[in-house]
Amino acid sequence: MKRGLVIDLDTCVGCHACAVACKEWNGDSALSGPLADYEPYGAAPSGVWFNRVRHYETGVYPENKTVNVPMSCMHCEEADCVTVCPTGASYKREDGIVLVNQEQCMGCNLCTWACPYGARELDTASGTVKKCTLCADRIDDTLLPPQDRQPACVLACPAHARHFGDFDDPQSQVSQLVAERGGVTMLPELGYQPVNRYLPPRNAPKVSVMTTPDSASLMHKVSGWINKMIER
Amino acid sequence: MRPAISIVFFTVSSGAGLGLLVLMTLLSSLSAVHWSAQQQRMGGACAIVLVVAGLCASTLHLASPHRAWRAFIRVRTSWLSREAVLAVLVLPLAVLWTWPGLVSQSLHAALGAVLAVLALLLIYSTAMIYASLKPIRQWHTPLTPLVYLSAALASGGLLTVWLTQLEGASAQTGLVFVTLLALASTALSKLAYWMRAARMDGATIQDALGLKSAAQIKLLDAGHTHRTFLTDEFIFRIARAHVQTLTVMFWLAGLLLPAWLLVWFPQAALTAACSCLLGLFAERWLFFAQARHTVQLYHGATQV
């Protein structure tokens, strides 16, 4: 079993609902919560988040596009964050989920350095490193109805840009989405074999845009000059 | 990367202590130098103090130091764990070696040889903690352990020269030669390290986002209003003037002055050692400050 997420960069609207739902669920979770907030009502609020959404612009106007990129733990197959951990607090479950035992972590930070994605954060209130659990306590909970046994971020996404499933099963929705849309991984060159896949933005049809003429006519220039003079 | 003073101090101080231990024990085991009881005590104590001070400083950066004992568990995969285990092996053996009369004369030579090997491995494992991290291209090279080993032997060598002179004897030519060799090796390996780091072949923002065909990508909004753990830890900017000052400090105080003193005024070995340590502090600070983590790509850097 190889559990992970598919994130559709074409439909993500960048609303941060996944990040907020994550913070809410995991803040109450016995797995790694509470997630510290530093100065929540102060001048410079900050805190521990498992999921962060960043916004980028690709291309050059008028061929440009905004791409919203939510990022959390990729639950890598070759997870160096686990191998560098000196205490054994970091481990990988049978189903591929990478977790941190909060009772064993000594807060040395080395795993946060070994992660190329910045998916792990040190919680200075608890003195331990915390990370995305893929809501292991939700997906394992047999008391929940089957459709609710999914990570909080997936359930919260209003654009259905997030999908959860088993990548080892070629029939699963995530495997089929990846095959159909050419799902990609981030920084595959490092050899970590991240499990989470991103569906690249589709090429949108070109939108006609208003452009200013390169050389305005003589009349245009003269009238512009007169207008300026009058305004003064 | 943010240069944590505790880690900079740890790597330089324990490096010098271990370098001293390696040379002291090897010279004695090879019968190249016969240490008096006082020299043995003095040198051993110096090495132990430098290593222990470094180790204490290194625990300062732990967020939960009361769990530090757990660090001995993952020796099979973690260089940090290997470092911890080697450190607790080296220290008691160093005490046994240092205190005269604790072990018999024949055992002493063997103990010295074992100690030298373990101390070298300890310096190596410290360096490998950094060299094994793939997301930091500048560190992920065999040059990193080479710099660490050379710097430890250079600073430790200067301290050993000082130790040989404690009872009025003049510096040993062989030892001076080895120390000069270590200084030269530090210079060359660091030069190679910097030349490799200057090459622009790291991961790009396109690789980081998986959008290989996008000609241009720029960050519009990092999604947070203030500093985060990620910006604190991975995004560290230094002024160019700062880099120049520290680089000059490394070359002058760390290498050239000690080498010059060693050749012309070997009786000033302690001054040379202190100067070398000062230069190595500058070098180690730059080692962290100039390293660029791939997390920077997600915060707007176009290439690391």
Chai-1 contact restraints between the chains, C-beta under 6 A:
chainA,res_idxA,chainB,res_idxB,connection_type,confidence,min_distance_angstrom,max_distance_angstrom,comment,restraint_id
A,A44,B,H226,contact,1.0,0.0,6.0,A-B,restraint_1
A,S46,B,H226,contact,1.0,0.0,6.0,A-B,restraint_2
A,S46,B,T228,contact,1.0,0.0,6.0,A-B,restraint_3
A,R52,B,G223,contact,1.0,0.0,6.0,A-B,restraint_4
A,V53,B,G223,contact,1.0,0.0,6.0,A-B,restraint_5
A,R54,B,A222,contact,1.0,0.0,6.0,A-B,restraint_6
A,R54,B,G223,contact,1.0,0.0,6.0,A-B,restraint_7
A,H55,B,L220,contact,1.0,0.0,6.0,A-B,restraint_8
A,H55,B,D221,contact,1.0,0.0,6.0,A-B,restraint_9
A,Y56,B,I217,contact,1.0,0.0,6.0,A-B,restraint_10
A,Y56,B,L219,contact,1.0,0.0,6.0,A-B,restraint_11
A,E57,B,K218,contact,1.0,0.0,6.0,A-B,restraint_12
A,E57,B,L220,contact,1.0,0.0,6.0,A-B,restraint_13
A,T58,B,A214,contact,1.0,0.0,6.0,A-B,restraint_14
A,T58,B,I217,contact,1.0,0.0,6.0,A-B,restraint_15
A,V60,B,Q216,contact,1.0,0.0,6.0,A-B,restraint_16
A,T83,B,T77,contact,1.0,0.0,6.0,A-B,restraint_17
A,V84,B,S78,contact,1.0,0.0,6.0,A-B,restraint_18
A,P86,B,A71,contact,1.0,0.0,6.0,A-B,restraint_19
A,P86,B,R74,contact,1.0,0.0,6.0,A-B,restraint_20
A,P86,B,S78,contact,1.0,0.0,6.0,A-B,restraint_21
A,P86,B,L80,contact,1.0,0.0,6.0,A-B,restraint_22
A,P86,B,S81,contact,1.0,0.0,6.0,A-B,restraint_23
A,T87,B,R70,contact,1.0,0.0,6.0,A-B,restraint_24
A,T87,B,A71,contact,1.0,0.0,6.0,A-B,restraint_25
A,T87,B,I73,contact,1.0,0.0,6.0,A-B,restraint_26
A,G88,B,I73,contact,1.0,0.0,6.0,A-B,restraint_27
A,G88,B,R74,contact,1.0,0.0,6.0,A-B,restraint_28
A,Q104,B,R70,contact,1.0,0.0,6.0,A-B,restraint_29
A,M106,B,L62,contact,1.0,0.0,6.0,A-B,restraint_30
A,M106,B,S64,contact,1.0,0.0,6.0,A-B,restraint_31
A,M106,B,R67,contact,1.0,0.0,6.0,A-B,restraint_32
A,M106,B,A68,contact,1.0,0.0,6.0,A-B,restraint_33
A,M106,B,R70,contact,1.0,0.0,6.0,A-B,restraint_34
A,G107,B,L62,contact,1.0,0.0,6.0,A-B,restraint_35
A,G107,B,A63,contact,1.0,0.0,6.0,A-B,restraint_36
A,G107,B,S64,contact,1.0,0.0,6.0,A-B,restraint_37
A,C108,B,L62,contact,1.0,0.0,6.0,A-B,restraint_38
A,L110,B,L80,contact,1.0,0.0,6.0,A-B,restraint_39
A,W113,B,L133,contact,1.0,0.0,6.0,A-B,restraint_40
A,A114,B,L133,contact,1.0,0.0,6.0,A-B,restraint_41
A,P116,B,P135,contact,1.0,0.0,6.0,A-B,restraint_42
A,P116,B,T294,contact,1.0,0.0,6.0,A-B,restraint_43
A,G118,B,L230,contact,1.0,0.0,6.0,A-B,restraint_44
A,G118,B,V295,contact,1.0,0.0,6.0,A-B,restraint_45
A,E121,B,F229,contact,1.0,0.0,6.0,A-B,restraint_46
A,L122,B,A63,contact,1.0,0.0,6.0,A-B,restraint_47
A,L122,B,F229,contact,1.0,0.0,6.0,A-B,restraint_48
A,G127,B,A63,contact,1.0,0.0,6.0,A-B,restraint_49
A,G127,B,S64,contact,1.0,0.0,6.0,A-B,restraint_50
A,V184,B,G210,contact,1.0,0.0,6.0,A-B,restraint_51
A,M186,B,G210,contact,1.0,0.0,6.0,A-B,restraint_52
A,L187,B,A203,contact,1.0,0.0,6.0,A-B,restraint_53
A,L187,B,D207,contact,1.0,0.0,6.0,A-B,restraint_54
A,L187,B,A208,contact,1.0,0.0,6.0,A-B,restraint_55
A,L190,B,K134,contact,1.0,0.0,6.0,A-B,restraint_56
A,Y198,B,G210,contact,1.0,0.0,6.0,A-B,restraint_57
